Amino acid sequence: MTKPPKKKLDTAHHFMPNFADRGFGDVQGHSRGAVALSTGLLSAVPYSVGRASNVFGIGSEHPFANYWTCAGGLPEVISVLPDKVQADILLNRYFECVDPVYPMLHRQTFYADYEHFWSLSRPDKDCADPAFVALIFVILALGTQFVTSTTPREKKQTAEFYASASNQALRMSSYLSSASIRSIQAMVLITYFLINDDHASDGWAFAGILMRQAYAMGLHRDPNIVTPNANSFEKQQRRIVWQAVLLQDTFLTVLLSLPPNATHTDVNVEDLVDDSASIAHSNPTDTAYIRGSWTLANLVQETICSPRSLDLPICTTARHKSKLVADFRAVYRSFPDIFRSWDPDSLTQVAQTNKRVVRQTLFLTSNYFHNLMLVHASESADVPVNIRGTLEAAHDAITSFFMLFTLFESEARVWWVFNHRAFLEALCIGNVLRATMSKPDGAETVAKDPLFVRAKADIIRMIQIMQIMGEGEHGSETARTRVEVLREFL
């Protein structure tokens, strides 16, 4: 895939925004019509100008505030740790909200190391592994993003302070020239923190360093080949951490239409065994969730990320499209029933006893149907858009966001990737409706066909949620802009 096709006018952009065209509108809402038609990032990227420009228009200042002196070193970082009671609260929040979605840490091992760290004298703490200190601080930062007991301003400032401490501890570990499982784990979590903190541009750049370090560590290689003498636990940890890196890279490149980087690997998802002594947790759904996310990422990386990064059609023939849809459905069938056989009522019931599996269900559902939507919405000279398939997949995808907001509203406000996927799904639905309305008898179709009526209701519901998120002095500016963009479809 080295030659992008000659540019031609077609209707592809009317259905699914392609981010190869990024020079439209900024987050304040300028050129909003162009934004709605061409890009969901709400950013302005004038690549042709000589001066420096914001990569995605998301986050404009340095992401890590500098509180540190030249001579302070790791002791200076450790000096700003909260007391253990507060740290425990934030740690619990992390394992409640973040860990189900990205189950990368072996909880028992981490807690053992964490408790040991707190038992050390202050001089011994100052000599601890800087990468582990970085991991603690980024967990505190992510935990802070999900607390509900402080004001949005206080929460943001505190979380950013902890993230800065995590970055400084990584610097003390010389993370650019050395890497470890702990430093890679910390960097994966820092990337998610930056994205949630409206620093997607910085998160993307930071993830590039993370990718190189993961390769340098050989995480992309089968542990049986590169670390044959390691025990089964260590091999499983390498697989799990590589899966976390690959998953982050794949689904971030889907949203940004940029080339995937975690492409060269011989780590086999089938080797991730269901062994509670080795797997990230003993939670019964974690292994299936990790393997399902991994299998989906492998398919998405090859069939969606790579062609979209060069503005190539996802499907070149009708047969190719049918085969790709079948491949996606095969992946979906491989998910356990608990992730597939749900409706809002049953999921609400499950949430009363097992919130972890509900969070996993919603994230996996969102990821799967968003990418299936992209396949159905793709077109080329010989392949038309599957309008009904697009609307069905978009509805299933955006419904998972609606459920996240209903069951975990405070968390739904934090997860940028989930918000952004839902916005892109609403854009796709809106563009399908707009294209349909332009056809003869299109208005009648949109008014009477239950599929189109439901699609319009999905946009209205998305607008309602974005309005809630944008309310008040500390409301999201991005949410308010999304409301303006989506209203144009009504």
N, C-alpha and C positions, 0 to 999 in steps of 0.2 A: 504494500500500500504506500506508494511513493508519489503517485501522480494524482493530484486532485482533479476532478472533472472540470471541463470548461463551464464557466458560470452560465446558467440559463435561467430564465424566468419560469418558475413552476409554482405550484401551490403548497409545496412542503412547508414553507415558513408560516403559512396561514394556520397550520395545525399544530406544529410543535416548534417552538422557538429554537433556532440553531445559534449557538453562542459564538460561531465563527464571526458573526457580525456583532461587534460589541460597541461600536461607536455611537450609541444612542442614549440620550437622556441620563440624568443622574438621580441620586436618591431623593433630591428635593422635588422631583417630578417633572423636570423639563423634558420636552419632547416625549410626553407619556404615550402618545399614540404609537410612536416608533418603538418604544419599549415594549408595548403590548404585542407588537407584531414580530419583533426580532429577537428580543432577549429578555430573559426573566431575571437577570442579575441587577437590573435597575442601576446600571453603572455607566460611566463614560470612560472610554479607553482610547484616547487619540494616539495610536501607536506611531503615526507618521510624524508627529511633532518632535522637535529636537530635545525639548526639556523632559525631565523625568515625569512619569505619569503613574497614577495609582493603578495597580494591576487590575483589580476588579471593582474599584470604587467602594470597597467595603473595608473600613478601618483606615484611617489616614495618618495616625501618629504611631510612634514606636510602641509595640505591644507590651514591652516590659519596662515599667518605670524604674529608673535607676536610683536605688536607695543606698548603694554600696560604695565603700571606699576601696582604694587600691590595695591596702594592706590588710583589710579585714578578714579575707579568706573565708573558709567554711565556718569557723567560730562565729563570725558576724552573722551568717545566715541562720545558724542554729539559735542564736540569741533572740530571734524574732518568732520562734515557735510559740504558739499559744499554750496555755496550760493543758495538761493531759485531759482533763474533763472536757474542755472545749474541743480538743483534737479528736477525742473519741466520738463526740457528737457528729462532727463533720465526717469522720470516717464511716460511721454508720449510715449517714445520709448518702455518701458515695456508694456504699455497697447496696443500698436500697434502690437508688435511682439510676446510677450509671452502670454498675457491674452487671445487672441483668442484660443490658443491651450490648455491652462489650465485655463479656466474661473472659478476661485475659489473665487476671491474677489468680494464683492458687491461694485461696483465702486462708487456709490453715497455716501455710508456710509464711505468708505475709504477716499474719497476726503474730506468729511466733517471733519473727524478726522485729516487728514493731514493738512488741512488749519488751523484748530484750533491749532494744534501743533506749526505751524510756527508763529501763532499770540501770542504765550506765551512769556513772558519775559525769559531771560536766566536762572534765578534761577528756574522758574517754569518748563522750559524744562528739567532741570536737575532732576526734580522729576517726570518726565513722566513715563508711563508704559514701562519698558525696553523691553517687548515683542513687543510693537508697534514700538519702535525705531529699534529693530532688523528687523522687517518687512520692514520698510522704507529702511534700508541699503541694504537688500538683493534685494529689487526691484531696487535700484540704481545700484547694482552689475550686475543684469541681464540686465537692460537697457544699461549699459556700454558695455556688451558683444555684443550688437546688433548695436552700433553706427558705423558709417562709416567715421567719420571725423578725426580719429586719426590713428596713426600707430598701427599695431598689437601688438607690444611690449608695447606701452603706454596703449593701451586698456586693455591688460592682467593685467598689473601692477595695474592700477586704479581699475579694477573690483575686483581683489583679495584683494585690500586694503579695499574696501567697504564690501566684504564678511567677511573679518576678523573682521571688526567693527560690523557686524551683529552677528557673533558668540560671540563676547565679550559682546554685549548687552544681548544676550540670557543667557550668564553666569551670568550676573547681575540679571537676572530674576529667577535664580536658576532653570533653565529649566529641570534639571535632577530629581528634586523632586516636581515640580509643572508644570501644563500645562494649557493652555487657547487656545481658538480658534485662537488668534493672534500668539501664540508661535507655534502652529501646522502649521498654514499657513506659517510662516517664515521658519520652518524646511523643509516643502515640497519644497519651493523655493530654499533653500540652497542646498538640494539634487540635484535638476536640475542644479543649478549653478555648483556644483562640477563635475557633469558628463560632462557638456559642457566644463569645464576647464581641461579636461583630468585627472580628479581625480575620475574615476568611482569606484575604490576600496574604497576610502573614502566616496563617495556618498552612496555606498551599506551599509557600516558600520553605517553611520549617519542615514540612513533610518531605521536601526534596532531600534535605540533609538526612532525615530519618531513613529514607529509602536507601541512600548510599551506605549508611552505617549498617543497615540490616543486611545488605548484600555483602559488605565487608566482613561481617560476622559469619557469613555462610548460612544465614537463616533460610535462604531460598533453596538450600540443598537438603536432600533426604538425610536426616540425622544418622541413619544406618550407614551412610557412606562417609560423611564428613566427621562424625563423632561416634565411631563404632564402639568405643569403650565406655561411652556414657551409659548411665543406668536408664531404665525405662522412664522414670519420672523426668529426668533431664531432657530426654528425647521428646517427650510429650510437650514439655514446656517450650522447646524450640518450635515445634509444630504450631502450638497455640499462638505464640507471639508472631510467627510468620503469618498465620491466618489473620491476625489483627491488623498487621501492616498491609497485607493484600486487600483486605476488606475496606480499610480506610481509603487506600489509594483508588480502588476501583469505583466506589460509590461517590467519591469526591470528583473524580474525573467525569463521571456521568453527568453530574450537575454543572460542571464547568466546560464540558466538551473539549477537554484537553487530553493529550496522549496518556494512556496508562503507563505506569513505570514498573509495577511489580509483575513483569511479564516473563521473566526467565526463572523457572523453578521446576524442580522435580520432586517437591514435597507432595505426597499423595494424601488426599483427604481421607481415603479409606484407612490409612494408618492411624488415624485419630481414634483410638479405641475407647470404649465406654468402661473406663476403669476409675472408680472414685478415688483411688490412691494417686492417680496420675493426672486426671483431668482437672480443669480449673476448679471445679466444685463437685460435691456429691449431689447437687440438685438434679433431679431426674431428667429435666428437659434440656440441660445445658449442652450435653454432647450433641444431641439432635439439632439444637439451635445453631451451634458452632458449625457443624457439618453442613447443615442446610444453607447457612449464609455463605459458607466457603464455596459450595457447589454452585450456587447462584452467581457469586462473584466471578468464578472461572468462566462461566458462560457469558456473562455480561461484558467482561473485559475483552474477550475475543470478538464477540458479535456486535457489540454496540459501541463501546468506548473507542476502539481502534478506528472503525470507519468514520464515526462522528468527529473525531479529532482532526480529520482531513476533509471534512465536508463531503464524504463519500456516502452513497446510499447504503442503508443498512441491509436492504434486500435488493438484489439485482434482477431477479425473476420472480414470477408468481410462485413457482415451485420452491424456490429458495425461501420465500416468505412462509409458505406452508410448513416447510421443514423446520424453520426457526421457531415458529409458534408451537409446533409439536415438541421441539426440544425444551422450550420453556415449560410446557405443560408436564413433561416428564420430570423435570426438576421439582415442580410443584407437587406432583404425586409422591415424590420421595419424602416430602415433609410429613412428620407425624400428624395424625388426625387432629390433635389438639391445636395445631397451628392453622388448620384448614377449615375444620367444620365448626364455624362459629357464626353467630349473628349478634347484633348489639345486646339483645336480652341475655343470651347465654354467656357472653363475655362479661357483662356486668355482674352476673351471678358468680363467675369464677373469680372476679376481682375482689370479692368479699373474703376469699380464703387463700388465693394464690396470685398476688399482684405481680410476682416475678414472671410467671408464664404469660400473663396478660401483656406485660411490656414487651416480651420477646415476640409474642404473636403479632402485635401491632407493628413493630419495626420490620419483621420479616415480611408481613403482608404488604406494608407500604413499599418496601424495596422491590418485591417481586412484581406487583401489579404496575408500579411506575415504569419499570423496564418493559413489561409486556405492552403497556400503552405505547411506548416509543416504537416498538416493533409494528404494532397495528397502524400507528400514525405515519410510519415511514412510507415513502413513495419514490419511484424513479420513473424513467420513461416508460417502462413496461409494467410497472407495479402500482396499482392505484391504492389510495388510502382505504383501509377498512374502517369506515366511519362507525359502524355499530360496535365493532370490536374495540375501537379506540375509546368510545364512550363507556362501554362496559368495564374495561380495565381501569380507566380513569376514575370511574365511580368507586370501584373496589379499593383503589389506592387512596383516594381522598377520604373515603369513609373511615379508614384506619386512623387518619389524622383527627377526624371529628370525634372518634371514640377516645383517642388519647386526650383530647381537650375535655371531653365529658368526664372521664374517669380520673385524669391526672392533670388538671388545668395548669397548675403551677409549673409542672414539668414540661407541658406542651409549649409554654411561653419561652422555655430555655433552649430547647433542641432546635438549633438553626437548620440542620439538615432536614429534619422532618417538616418544619415550617416551609422551607424552600421547595421541597418536593411537592407539597400540597399546593403551593402557589403555582408552580409550573403545571400541575394537573388542572388547576382551575383555568389557567391560560389556554391550555390545550383544548379543554371543553369549550371555552368561550370562542376560540377560533373556529372550531367545528361548527358551532351554532351560527356564527357570523357567515361562514361559507355556505351553510345550508340555507340561511335566510336569503342569500343573494340569488338563489335558483328559483325558477318558476315553481309556484306552489310551495316554496320553502317555508314561508310564514305559517301556512296551515300545518305543515309537517311538524314544525317546532312547537306549535300550539296544541297539537292533538296527539302526536306519537308519545306514548308513555316514556320511552327511552329519552327523548329530547326534553320532555317536561321534567323528568328527574334530573337531567343534566343541568338545566337552568336552576333548579332548586339547589343543586350542589354549589353553584357559583354564589347564589344568595346566602347560603349557609357559610361559605368561606368568607364572604364579605362581613357577615355578622361577627364571626370570630375575630377577624382582623380589626374590626371596629372596637371590640372589647379590649384587644391587646394594645390598641393605640390610644385608649382613653387616659386622661389625666396628665399631670405635669411630667410624669416619668414614663408615659406610654411610648411604645415603639414607633419611631419615625418611619421605619421600614414598613411596619404594618399599616400605617396611615397611607403611605404611598401605594401599597398594594391595593387598598380599598379604592383609591382613585383609578388605578389601572383596570381593575375588574369591573367597576361600575360602567365602563365604556361598552361592555358587552351586553348590558341590560337596557 
